[in-house]
Amino acid sequence: MRAMWSGAVSFGLVSVPIKLYSATSNHDIRFHQVHAEDGGRIRYKRTCSIDGEEVDYADIVKGYETEDGELITLTETDLDSLPTATGHEIDVIEFVPADQIDPLLFDKSYYLEPEAKAAKPYALLREALKETDRMAVVKVALRQRETLALLRVKDKAIVLQTMLWPDEVREPDFDILDADVELRPQELQMAASLIESLGADFDPTEFHDEYRDAVEQLIEQKRTSGDSRPAPVAEKPAEDEGDSMTDLLSALQRSVEAAKEGTGSGGARRRSAASGSSSGSSGTKRSASGGASKRTRKPAAEKSGDESAEEKPATRRRTRKPA
């Protein structure tokens, strides 16, 4: 990894020189827009909406449109006059209990690597955060923009977790949530039983991007076969017949029975689901109401080029890795 920023974490009179590294990477498959007839890349020109002329980058400024439609333009000189933060200090404001941080506020993650001479104070801060089960609220300037962030511990590393500002998080404004919903004790007990029967320790390595695998397989198939024809659209699974909401308790009961019949333990359940087994819960599609309907699923290793190339990334599903 290559460091993208360097500075120091300051708490009290202690300063810890560090380097900053991005903790994540994007493995999405990127596509170009090309002309279907000859494969030529599609290019876009910057044109003015008033005179239709192409505009050079040097002649482009930033514009902000007010609510009443007035356009305010800002040049680079205007922006340079703003009091932007440019320091390389990560200043600790306070230490807060970890369970008080809403994950909705999390934005991007970065690893902090200590300089050789700062290994001891780095380890001291890390162990103190673990011992007290707290996170450090900090302010840091990245790319000339001051942002709110957290320092938290992952294994042996300290992570800088940038955060959204509170006014950037929306509230769930749904009228239906204010309605009174009557839940019978039997329904709550059965729902809890279903959760317990599907309980497992989370292991992220058991999941993989099935959509990306299918796209890669489709591209490889077209490359080796030379077939430029569109792939056939994948069939959609049959939907449930009837309204399972009419008897929620019965649907929960069937779901619990299906989960128990198909698995003997959490590990066996994960292996069954990953291998696409048609028995038990691996062949079961649960509706939002808890109802269950049978559906078969191919393992990722058996997917063919019939997977639709038009499926959008927003519809992708994260599935468990085959055992």
Secondary structure as GFF3:
##gff-version 3
##sequence-region A 1 323
A	DSSP	beta_strand	5	11	.	.	.	ID=ss1
A	DSSP	beta_strand	14	22	.	.	.	ID=ss2
A	DSSP	three_ten_helix	57	59	.	.	.	ID=ss3
A	DSSP	beta_strand	62	65	.	.	.	ID=ss4
A	DSSP	beta_strand	71	74	.	.	.	ID=ss5
A	DSSP	alpha_helix	76	80	.	.	.	ID=ss6
A	DSSP	beta_strand	89	97	.	.	.	ID=ss7
A	DSSP	three_ten_helix	98	100	.	.	.	ID=ss8
A	DSSP	three_ten_helix	103	105	.	.	.	ID=ss9
A	DSSP	beta_strand	106	114	.	.	.	ID=ss10
A	DSSP	three_ten_helix	116	118	.	.	.	ID=ss11
A	DSSP	alpha_helix	119	132	.	.	.	ID=ss12
A	DSSP	beta_strand	134	142	.	.	.	ID=ss13
A	DSSP	beta_strand	145	154	.	.	.	ID=ss14
A	DSSP	beta_strand	157	163	.	.	.	ID=ss15
A	DSSP	three_ten_helix	166	168	.	.	.	ID=ss16
A	DSSP	three_ten_helix	175	178	.	.	.	ID=ss17
A	DSSP	alpha_helix	185	197	.	.	.	ID=ss18
A	DSSP	three_ten_helix	204	206	.	.	.	ID=ss19
A	DSSP	beta_strand	207	209	.	.	.	ID=ss20
A	DSSP	alpha_helix	210	225	.	.	.	ID=ss21
A	DSSP	three_ten_helix	244	247	.	.	.	ID=ss22
A	DSSP	alpha_helix	248	262	.	.	.	ID=ss23
A	DSSP	alpha_helix	266	274	.	.	.	ID=ss24
A	DSSP	three_ten_helix	280	283	.	.	.	ID=ss25
A	DSSP	beta_strand	284	286	.	.	.	ID=ss26
A	DSSP	beta_strand	292	294	.	.	.	ID=ss27
A	DSSP	three_ten_helix	300	302	.	.	.	ID=ss28
A	DSSP	three_ten_helix	313	315	.	.	.	ID=ss29
A	DSSP	beta_strand	318	320	.	.	.	ID=ss30
###
